[in-house]
Amino acid sequence: MEYKIKFIWDEEAGVWIATSDDVPGLVLESGSFDALVERVRYAIPELLELNSRKASSYNLTFLSERHDKVFANG
């Protein structure tokens, strides 16, 4: 089964936030993108089992979004 995980950068809090429409209850955050990937990898099986969707393997697709403002020199 394939699950899409959205990572959005929260500029104010300085953290990445992970959510998913495919995995009910998934809301995690971390200041490090890579650390958040690892946290999600461990949380997904537990959350899916709680939602009666147990499987032997999972395909995760991570979609990230970050917006930055860049000022021109001039």
N, C-alpha and C positions, 0 to 999 in steps of 0.2 A: 504494500500500500504506500502511496506517496502523500506526503504532507508538506504544505507550504508554510514556512515560518517567516514572518515579517519582522525585520529589525529596523527600528526608527530611532534616530539620534535625537535626544532631548537636550537641546543646547543649554537651557536654563539649569537643568539638574546635572548636566555633564555626564549622562549615561546613555547607553543603548538600551532600548526596551524591546523585548521579544513578545509577540502575540501571534495567534493563529486562528483563523476561522475553522480550520480542520481539527484543531485540538482544543476542545472546551476546557477552560480553566487555565490555559497557558498565559501567564503574565510574569515575566522575569526581567530583571535589569542588571546591568553591570557597566562599569566604566571602561571595560576592555571588550572589544568585539570578540576576540578569540576565547576569552573566558566565558562569555555569554554563549557561544557555540557549544562549549563543553557542558555548561549547565543545562542547556536545552536538550542535548543528547542524552543526558541522564534522567531528565524530567519526563520526556515524551513517553517512554514505556509505562511509567507509573501512572501518568495522567490517562493514557489510553486504556489501561487496565481498569482504572476507576470508572471509566465511561464504557466498560464492557466491549472494548475493541482490542483484545489481545492478539498479538501476532509474533512470529519468530524473528522477523526483521522489518525494518522501516526505512523507507527512502525519504530523506529530508532535503527540501530545497529551501535555501536561505535567500531571502530577498531583502536587500538593505536600501535604506533611503536616508540621505543626509543632505541638508541644505546649508550652504555657507554663503556669506556675503563677502564679496571681494571688492576692495576699493582701488580705483585706478590712481596712479601717481600723476599729479598734474597740477 
